Amino acid sequence: MSFAYLAVLLVSAGFVLLLDARFRLFCWHAPARAAGVLLIGTAFFLAWDLAGISFGVFFHGGTSYMTGVMLAPELPLEELVFLLFLCELTMVLVLGAGRVLHRVAARSEVRREDLAR
């Protein structure tokens, strides 16, 4: 039993949360809404995983890097943590990209106004 993969997931999620907190993109911008989005997104992907498991498409390929804790047959604890991380990372990337694109557009508008003068 090893906690290596779980530790990597938690450390990675911690850094994404720090980035999120620094720029107030998702969880620190609207915590209640973010919790709802994370729950819905994680539930969707968890249902997807369970459907894949029931059809025999997904299976647990245990390694020495995982805890061995199973939430259901073929569903390790690390999968739930990964799905939460995936949803948080996606929202931070989407909202961060939107903010960057908005700033680039605003700068372009200022430059066009300066050139027009």
QUIMO-V946850 format. One line per field, one symbol per residue. ss: DSSP state (H for helix, E for strand, - for the rest). phi: phi as a letter, one per 40 degrees, with the letter a starting at -180 (. if undefined). burial: I if it has 24 or more other ideal C-beta (glycine too) atoms within 12 Angstrom, else O. A space follows every 50 residues. Layout:
# QUIMO-V946850
ss=???
phi=???
burial=???
This chain:
# QUIMO-V946850
ss=---HHHHHHHHHHHHHHHHHHHH-------HHHHHHHHHHHHHHHHHHHH HHHH---------------EEE--EEHHHHHHHHHHHHHHHHHHHHHHHH HHHHHHHHHHHHHHHH-
phi=.bbcccccccccccccccccccbfcbcccadccccccccccccccccdcc cccccgcbacbdbccbcgcbcadgbcdccccccccdcccccccccccccc ccccccccccccccccc
burial=OOOOIIOOIOOOIOOIIOIIOOOOIIIOOOOOOIOOIIOOIIOOIIOOIO OOOOOOOOOOOOOOOIIOOOOOOOIIIIIIIIIIIIIIIIIIOOIIOOOO OOOOOOOOOOOOOOOOO
